Amino acid sequence: MTLAGIASQLLQLAIALALAPLLVGWVNQCRAWLQNKSAPPLLLPYFTIRKLFVKDAVVADNASAIFRITPYVVFGAMCCAAAIVPSLATDLPFASAADAIALVGLFALARVFIALAAMDIGTAFGSLGARREMLVGFLAEPALLMVLFTASLISGSTSLPSIVDTLAHRELAIYPSLAFAGVAFTMVSLAENARIPVDNPATHLELTMIHEAMLLEYSARHLALMEWAAALKLFNYSCIGLALFCPYGIAAAESGFLALLGAAPVLIAKLAVGGFLLATIETLSAKMRIFRAPEFLGTAFLLAVLGMLVNQMLGS
Amino acid sequence: MDEAMTGIPLHAQLINLFAAVLLLLAFAMLAQRRVLSLVNLFAAQGVALGVSTAIVAFATNQPHLYASAALTFALKVALLPWLLHRLIRKLDVRWDVEGLINVPTTMLIGIVLVVFAFNLALPIAQLASTVTRATLGIAMASVMLSFLMMITRRKALPQVIGFLSMENGLFFAATSATYGMPMVVELGIALDVLVGMLILGVFFFQIREQFDSLDLQHFEKLKE
């Protein structure tokens, strides 16, 4: 564990925390442009979070401890994930603590707590959202694992920094299996981040909600943390996608602090393009019926498996 | 794995990529419910096939493969999709939604078929000496997927599209195993496909005249 490693680790975490709401704001703005609406301010998510932090928190009378600790657990899990996923540099001392499989576990931990807390209050919408979230989650998780395994097969390691190292710093080669994995990953991240084909983040109709239905009971700082955690989740998924399918520009382990500063604008540019693509996908597709979600995610899983098979076939 | 992948020349990598695209499109066709999108996917598959054939022609310096790539573009990207679109318009079956088994099950069967095809192709691929031998399994898989599509569809038009896409897969298999068939055979097959398409087009009208729908299950009932 070197000083440079700690510096890059802290810088990456700080950038993730700072940029995550901006990414959400950017996606919302792009979507508004594409749909010919007047766009909300780019910094709106920051204002929302600040506003929520100064308000007084109200918690339901019958809320148990799970409901109270959930925002902190979820936010903590997302911070851990942000520390593991190499977005700026691959020299991350913390990343050796958890590999790609543990990362999926972290997301699962957050999901379980959100769902438990939503059921804890005992409102109809909360448990409806929790059930739907688990339905989406149990299908999305194996698909995400398969995507990560495909990248692991190519690089021979499940540790994310070494996957990025092997994918980015090598002779340019075309991997058909990564094309499959890329499509599968896009589908999974749409579902996991409650985006349009599966869930509508801008909906006001409780009956169609998945993610929002579970947040209905939160207020003030709890809600702020949940919103921030959701933004971090989107940021993390974007960074995983960039790390696996566009790992160029991420600072290598041996390059110094200057490379780290060079990596930040590259990351922001990539995220801006990714956010625009996400808004485009959301604009072009319509929300599915909830019972179409298994089919959608099943397709993602099969594509990821196909990616692994193609890798076996063409790689040997 | 590392050295194996980077050791492959660029054109072979591109061929592998287009082979993967071909397989992806075969799966997309298997999952597609709408006839109109099915035709577009078929045209896209033709593009992937034509481009990969042209790359093989360039890489191995075989001029007759250029001709077959051009034939692919003319026939499978332009003419056949145009004919199919016209048929769909005339028969007014744009919004046909159908399928014998539900999509996830079909896809699962598809994956099993892919594994089967890959296993089947492995010993053959080891005997072949072409740069494209690795794609043989993919070609076989897409043939089988098209076959599965023909089996699981109820309506006549998707079955015909399945048949045409099976020909795509066979063509790709021929290219990857032996750098294409002799020109005479290729021309013959192309003509067969075209004539078959025309005849089936006429048949569709007859079928609809007789049964008032293009659902082939009506065939199973015998009349006196």
Interface residues (C-beta under 8 A of the other chain):
Chain A: L153 I154 G156 T166 R170 E171 A173 I174 Y175 P176 S177 A179 F180 V183 P294 E295 G298 T299 L302 L303 V305 L306 L309 V310 Q312 M313 L314 G315 S316
Chain B: M1 D2 A4 M5 T6 I8 L10 Q13 L14 N16 L17 A19 A20 V21 L23 L24 F27 A31 V103 P104 M107 L108 G110 I111 V114 V115 F118 A121 A134 T135 G137 I138
